[in-house]
Amino acid sequence: MIGALLGEVFGTGILGALLSFPIAKFLLDSSATVFFFIIPFMTSILGGRFIAFLLLQISALKNPLE
């Protein structure tokens, strides 16, 4: 379960922000946009981690590993 939550942090927060930077730099023509995107991507992690945690808890209740 910890791996899923850490994957959410890495995938959404870090990779999402880094991959959006070149596109934003091209469209907005500013290198300051990297800081603009990191904060929203990092805050979206909170919701994603909460949803992932709930789904994993529900699936563990329905199909417990023995």
GIBELDA-V208339 format. One record per residue. N is the residue number from 1. RES is the residue in one small letter. PSI is psi in whole degrees, -180 to 180 (none if undefined). D_FIRST is the distance of its C-alpha to the first C-alpha in Angstrom with 2 decimals. Layout:
n,res,psi,d_first
N,RES,PSI,D_FIRST
N,RES,PSI,D_FIRST
//
This chain:
n,res,psi,d_first
1,m,-37,0.00
2,i,-37,3.77
3,g,-38,5.31
4,a,-40,5.25
5,l,-39,6.53
6,l,-34,8.74
7,g,-34,9.85
8,e,-42,11.03
9,v,-47,12.95
10,f,-47,14.46
11,g,-51,15.28
12,t,-50,16.63
13,g,-53,17.88
14,i,-54,19.32
15,l,-41,20.16
16,g,-45,21.26
17,a,-42,23.52
18,l,-37,24.93
19,l,-26,25.70
20,s,-20,27.34
21,f,-51,29.56
22,p,-36,32.02
23,i,-44,32.48
24,a,-38,33.12
25,k,-39,35.45
26,f,-46,37.37
27,l,-38,37.70
28,l,-11,38.30
29,d,49,39.97
30,s,135,38.45
31,s,-9,36.25
32,a,-7,35.27
33,t,-18,32.98
34,v,-39,30.05
35,f,-28,29.66
36,f,-35,30.10
37,f,-25,27.07
38,i,-44,24.61
39,i,-49,24.61
40,p,-37,24.04
41,f,-38,21.19
42,m,-36,19.52
43,t,-28,20.14
44,s,-20,18.74
45,i,-37,15.34
46,l,-47,15.32
47,g,-42,15.80
48,g,-40,13.36
49,r,-40,10.46
50,f,-45,11.80
51,i,-43,12.23
52,a,-41,8.84
53,f,-45,7.50
54,l,-45,10.53
55,l,-39,10.32
56,l,-36,7.08
57,q,-41,8.83
58,i,-43,12.01
59,s,-32,11.19
60,a,-32,10.04
61,l,-38,13.37
62,k,-37,15.38
63,n,76,14.36
64,p,137,13.27
65,l,129,12.82
66,e,none,15.83
//
